[in-house]
């Protein structure tokens, strides 16, 4: 009897099923997600600051700021309120342009990927403007929209839209045809297939495009604030460069990097919540 039971357990294991009493194996992707990276973040941050400090001390350029000088400039800007004012102005522009760009890009990408007629109408324009840097359109934007907030937000919107629309389009095109055919065999209509199959399968691509769009929005905000902006991190850095205030320039760079990093982590957290079914390393 014992031999028969052992043989059945051996067959069960060889078939890939779990033997009685055996622990359920964890997926490799789940183990990869659970490994903390905090210590690596801290290590690379400390090394980066150390290399920066050493380079500033050993370099011949007297204008190269050291970390203490940057901290002093940060405290000064925080105390007089100028840093918070400029940061809030940039965050507002980035959020408005980014949200509008992604909100338009996702439906446009779905249309291009799902309908051939939409692809024929939209793809040539998307591919054309994708090769044109949004910053190159600033003179034309000023002509049509002036030098107010709409012009700055439009440049950021365009950068976010072009970065996100192609990722959504590619996500729809990469949906497994077998899943779509299986849904049709089961009697699902186009609307049901789109909601239950296409959208969930496209989510990883959409989030990749969204994160790229966020980076493009922050990369564009500095140039957009050169359009007669009264406040903003880009404006603050430009004013500091005129007075050779390099610590203030570094403060602006650090603020943009930190804000972009935090927003990217929030998007990554949302992605993990909505795509928990996906195995990742």
Secondary structure, 3 states (H helix, E strand, C coil): CHHHHHHHHHHHHHCCCCCCCCCCCCCHHHHHHHCCCHHHHHHHHHHHHHHHHHHHHHCCCCCCCCHHHHHHHHHHHHHHCHHHHHHHHHHHHHHHHHHHHHHHHHHHHHHHHHCHHHHHHHHHHHHHHHCCCHHHHHHHHHHHHCCCHHHHHHHHHHHHHHHHHHHHHHHHHCCCHHHHHHHHHCCCCHHHHHHHHHHHHHHHHHHHHHHHHHHHHHHHHHHHCCCCCCCCHHHHHHHHHHCCCHHHHHHHHHHHHHHHHHHHHHHHHHHHHHCCCCCCC
